[in-house]
Amino acid sequence: MAFDYSANMIELAKKHRADVLDKVDFRVCDATDYQQLLNLKQSRPFNKAFANMAIMDISNIEPLFKAVYEMISSNGIFVFATHHPCYTYPNNDYFTTCINKGVAIEGQPVLQNYYHRSISEILNTAFATGFVLDGFYEVPFKNEKTPIIMIIRLHK
Ligand SMILES: C[S@@+](CC[C@H](N)C(=O)[O-])C[C@H]1O[C@@H](n2cnc3c(N)ncnc32)[C@H](O)[C@@H]1O
Protein backbone atom coordinates (compact mmCIF):
# COMPACT_ATOMS: atom_id res chain seq x y z
CA MET A 1 0.00 0.00 0.00
CA ALA A 2 1.33 3.43 -0.93
CA PHE A 3 -0.51 6.75 -0.96
CA ASP A 4 -0.24 10.46 -1.71
CA TYR A 5 -2.96 13.10 -1.91
CA SER A 6 -1.85 14.12 -5.39
CA ALA A 7 -3.46 11.99 -8.11
CA ASN A 8 -0.62 13.09 -10.43
CA MET A 9 2.01 11.80 -8.00
CA ILE A 10 0.18 8.48 -7.77
CA GLU A 11 0.03 8.21 -11.57
CA LEU A 12 3.78 8.95 -11.76
CA ALA A 13 4.52 6.42 -9.01
CA LYS A 14 2.50 3.77 -10.86
CA LYS A 15 4.42 4.45 -14.08
CA HIS A 16 7.75 4.51 -12.28
CA ARG A 17 7.04 1.25 -10.43
CA ALA A 18 5.00 -0.62 -13.03
CA ASP A 19 7.03 -3.66 -11.97
CA VAL A 20 5.28 -3.85 -8.58
CA LEU A 21 1.70 -3.00 -9.55
CA ASP A 22 0.64 -6.53 -8.73
CA LYS A 23 2.11 -6.19 -5.20
CA VAL A 24 1.59 -2.53 -4.21
CA ASP A 25 -1.81 -0.90 -4.03
CA PHE A 26 -1.32 2.81 -4.99
CA ARG A 27 -4.06 5.07 -3.61
CA VAL A 28 -4.97 8.74 -3.46
CA CYS A 29 -5.52 9.72 0.18
CA ASP A 30 -5.22 12.91 2.23
CA ALA A 31 -2.95 12.32 5.24
CA THR A 32 -4.74 15.06 7.21
CA ASP A 33 -8.08 13.21 6.98
CA TYR A 34 -8.34 10.49 9.64
CA GLN A 35 -11.40 8.83 8.08
CA GLN A 36 -9.80 8.67 4.62
CA LEU A 37 -6.71 7.13 6.21
CA LEU A 38 -8.77 4.49 8.01
CA ASN A 39 -10.26 3.54 4.63
CA LEU A 40 -6.79 2.22 3.73
CA LYS A 41 -7.27 -0.51 6.33
CA GLN A 42 -6.74 -4.05 5.06
CA SER A 43 -7.95 -7.35 6.49
CA ARG A 44 -4.64 -7.70 8.40
CA PRO A 45 -2.78 -4.89 10.22
CA PHE A 46 0.30 -3.39 8.54
CA ASN A 47 3.67 -4.38 10.04
CA LYS A 48 5.52 -1.27 8.88
CA ALA A 49 4.68 2.27 7.79
CA PHE A 50 7.10 4.67 6.08
CA ALA A 51 6.73 8.34 5.17
CA ASN A 52 9.58 9.50 2.95
CA MET A 53 10.14 13.27 3.05
CA ALA A 54 6.45 14.11 3.48
CA ILE A 55 5.95 15.06 7.16
CA MET A 56 7.29 18.59 6.52
CA ASP A 57 4.80 18.94 3.64
CA ILE A 58 1.74 17.87 5.65
CA SER A 59 -0.24 20.66 7.32
CA ASN A 60 -1.51 18.57 10.27
CA ILE A 61 0.34 15.39 11.24
CA GLU A 62 -1.87 14.29 14.12
CA PRO A 63 -4.43 12.34 12.01
CA LEU A 64 -1.61 10.47 10.24
CA PHE A 65 0.10 9.43 13.47
CA LYS A 66 -3.23 8.35 14.99
CA ALA A 67 -4.28 6.38 11.91
CA VAL A 68 -0.89 4.68 11.52
CA TYR A 69 -0.98 3.73 15.22
CA GLU A 70 -4.48 2.33 14.72
CA MET A 71 -3.60 0.35 11.57
CA ILE A 72 -0.23 -1.22 12.47
CA SER A 73 0.26 -4.45 14.35
CA SER A 74 1.10 -4.55 18.07
CA ASN A 75 4.84 -4.69 17.34
CA GLY A 76 4.62 -2.54 14.18
CA ILE A 77 7.00 0.30 13.36
CA PHE A 78 6.54 3.72 11.78
CA VAL A 79 9.61 5.30 10.18
CA PHE A 80 9.71 8.74 8.63
CA ALA A 81 12.38 10.90 7.03
CA THR A 82 11.80 14.65 7.08
CA HIS A 83 13.62 18.00 7.07
CA HIS A 84 15.86 18.38 10.09
CA PRO A 85 14.06 21.33 11.74
CA CYS A 86 17.15 22.55 13.60
CA TYR A 87 18.74 23.69 10.36
CA THR A 88 15.87 24.96 8.27
CA TYR A 89 13.75 27.12 10.59
CA PRO A 90 12.53 30.57 9.48
CA ASN A 91 12.40 33.93 11.31
CA ASN A 92 15.28 33.00 13.59
CA ASP A 93 12.66 31.21 15.73
CA TYR A 94 13.06 27.46 16.11
CA PHE A 95 10.28 26.87 18.62
CA THR A 96 7.33 28.49 16.87
CA THR A 97 5.37 26.23 14.55
CA CYS A 98 4.86 28.04 11.27
CA ILE A 99 4.76 27.83 7.49
CA ASN A 100 8.08 28.30 5.75
CA LYS A 101 7.78 29.01 2.00
CA GLY A 102 10.37 27.16 -0.05
CA VAL A 103 11.46 25.49 -3.26
CA ALA A 104 11.47 21.74 -3.80
CA ILE A 105 12.25 21.70 -7.52
CA GLU A 106 14.28 24.44 -9.16
CA GLY A 107 12.10 26.54 -11.50
CA GLN A 108 8.77 25.58 -9.86
CA PRO A 109 6.16 28.27 -10.66
CA VAL A 110 5.13 29.03 -7.06
CA LEU A 111 6.79 28.56 -3.69
CA GLN A 112 5.37 25.74 -1.62
CA ASN A 113 4.49 25.45 2.05
CA TYR A 114 6.84 23.68 4.40
CA TYR A 115 5.40 23.13 7.86
CA HIS A 116 8.10 23.89 10.37
CA ARG A 117 7.78 22.00 13.68
CA SER A 118 10.41 21.63 16.40
CA ILE A 119 11.66 18.12 17.13
CA SER A 120 9.82 18.17 20.48
CA GLU A 121 6.55 19.06 18.76
CA ILE A 122 6.91 16.17 16.30
CA LEU A 123 7.92 13.69 18.99
CA ASN A 124 5.28 14.83 21.47
CA THR A 125 2.64 14.25 18.79
CA ALA A 126 4.04 10.73 18.41
CA PHE A 127 4.17 10.13 22.18
CA ALA A 128 0.63 11.46 22.72
CA THR A 129 -0.55 8.94 20.14
CA GLY A 130 1.15 6.10 22.05
CA PHE A 131 4.30 5.60 19.99
CA VAL A 132 7.72 5.01 21.56
CA LEU A 133 10.89 6.35 19.96
CA ASP A 134 13.50 3.71 19.22
CA GLY A 135 15.68 5.15 16.47
CA PHE A 136 17.02 8.57 15.48
CA TYR A 137 19.36 9.33 12.58
CA GLU A 138 20.69 12.63 11.21
CA VAL A 139 21.72 12.64 7.58
CA PRO A 140 23.88 15.26 5.85
CA PHE A 141 23.66 15.99 2.14
CA LYS A 142 26.61 14.26 0.45
CA ASN A 143 29.80 15.29 2.27
CA GLU A 144 28.40 18.30 4.11
CA LYS A 145 28.80 18.64 7.88
CA THR A 146 25.23 19.65 8.72
CA PRO A 147 22.34 17.19 8.77
CA ILE A 148 19.48 18.40 6.58
CA ILE A 149 17.35 15.30 7.06
CA MET A 150 16.34 13.42 10.18
CA ILE A 151 14.97 9.91 10.23
CA ILE A 152 12.84 8.81 13.14
CA ARG A 153 11.73 5.30 14.00
CA LEU A 154 8.75 4.78 16.27
CA HIS A 155 7.18 1.61 17.51
CA LYS A 156 3.86 0.81 19.08
C1 LIG B 1 8.76 15.72 -1.08
S1 LIG B 1 7.40 14.82 -1.74
C2 LIG B 1 7.89 13.15 -1.39
C3 LIG B 1 7.15 12.18 -2.24
C4 LIG B 1 7.53 10.69 -2.04
N1 LIG B 1 7.22 10.27 -0.68
C5 LIG B 1 8.95 10.45 -2.38
O1 LIG B 1 9.73 10.04 -1.54
O2 LIG B 1 9.32 10.66 -3.55
C6 LIG B 1 6.14 15.14 -0.53
C7 LIG B 1 4.79 14.58 -0.92
O3 LIG B 1 3.86 14.78 0.14
C8 LIG B 1 2.59 14.85 -0.47
N2 LIG B 1 1.64 15.43 0.49
C9 LIG B 1 1.63 16.67 1.01
N3 LIG B 1 0.57 16.82 1.83
C10 LIG B 1 -0.11 15.65 1.81
C11 LIG B 1 -1.30 15.19 2.43
N4 LIG B 1 -2.03 15.97 3.24
N5 LIG B 1 -1.69 13.92 2.19
C12 LIG B 1 -0.97 13.09 1.38
N6 LIG B 1 0.17 13.48 0.75
C13 LIG B 1 0.58 14.74 0.96
C14 LIG B 1 2.82 15.70 -1.70
O4 LIG B 1 1.82 15.53 -2.68
C15 LIG B 1 4.19 15.20 -2.16
O5 LIG B 1 4.07 14.21 -3.16
The ligand as an SDF file (V2000), in Angstrom:
LIG
                    3D

 27 29  0  0  0  0  0  0  0  0999 V2000
    8.7650   15.7200   -1.0850 C   0  0  0  0  0  0  0  0  0  0  0  0
    7.4020   14.8230   -1.7400 S   0  0  0  0  0  0  0  0  0  0  0  0
    7.8910   13.1470   -1.3900 C   0  0  0  0  0  0  0  0  0  0  0  0
    7.1540   12.1770   -2.2390 C   0  0  0  0  0  0  0  0  0  0  0  0
    7.5320   10.6940   -2.0390 C   0  0  0  0  0  0  0  0  0  0  0  0
    7.2200   10.2680   -0.6760 N   0  0  0  0  0  0  0  0  0  0  0  0
    8.9540   10.4510   -2.3830 C   0  0  0  0  0  0  0  0  0  0  0  0
    9.7300   10.0420   -1.5360 O   0  0  0  0  0  0  0  0  0  0  0  0
    9.3180   10.6640   -3.5550 O   0  0  0  0  0  0  0  0  0  0  0  0
    6.1410   15.1350   -0.5260 C   0  0  0  0  0  0  0  0  0  0  0  0
    4.7930   14.5780   -0.9180 C   0  0  0  0  0  0  0  0  0  0  0  0
    3.8640   14.7810    0.1390 O   0  0  0  0  0  0  0  0  0  0  0  0
    2.5940   14.8470   -0.4710 C   0  0  0  0  0  0  0  0  0  0  0  0
    1.6400   15.4280    0.4870 N   0  0  0  0  0  0  0  0  0  0  0  0
    1.6310   16.6700    1.0130 C   0  0  0  0  0  0  0  0  0  0  0  0
    0.5670   16.8200    1.8270 N   0  0  0  0  0  0  0  0  0  0  0  0
   -0.1060   15.6480    1.8100 C   0  0  0  0  0  0  0  0  0  0  0  0
   -1.2980   15.1860    2.4300 C   0  0  0  0  0  0  0  0  0  0  0  0
   -2.0280   15.9710    3.2420 N   0  0  0  0  0  0  0  0  0  0  0  0
   -1.6900   13.9180    2.1910 N   0  0  0  0  0  0  0  0  0  0  0  0
   -0.9720   13.0950    1.3800 C   0  0  0  0  0  0  0  0  0  0  0  0
    0.1650   13.4800    0.7490 N   0  0  0  0  0  0  0  0  0  0  0  0
    0.5830   14.7420    0.9610 C   0  0  0  0  0  0  0  0  0  0  0  0
    2.8250   15.6990   -1.6990 C   0  0  0  0  0  0  0  0  0  0  0  0
    1.8170   15.5340   -2.6790 O   0  0  0  0  0  0  0  0  0  0  0  0
    4.1920   15.1980   -2.1620 C   0  0  0  0  0  0  0  0  0  0  0  0
    4.0660   14.2070   -3.1580 O   0  0  0  0  0  0  0  0  0  0  0  0
  1  2  1  0
  2  3  1  0
  2 10  1  0
  3  4  1  0
  4  5  1  0
  5  6  1  0
  5  7  1  0
  7  8  2  0
  7  9  1  0
 10 11  1  0
 11 12  1  0
 11 26  1  0
 12 13  1  0
 13 14  1  0
 13 24  1  0
 14 15  1  0
 14 23  1  0
 15 16  2  0
 16 17  1  0
 17 18  1  0
 17 23  2  0
 18 19  1  0
 18 20  2  0
 20 21  1  0
 21 22  2  0
 22 23  1  0
 24 25  1  0
 24 26  1  0
 26 27  1  0
M  CHG  2   2   1   9  -1
M  END
$$$$
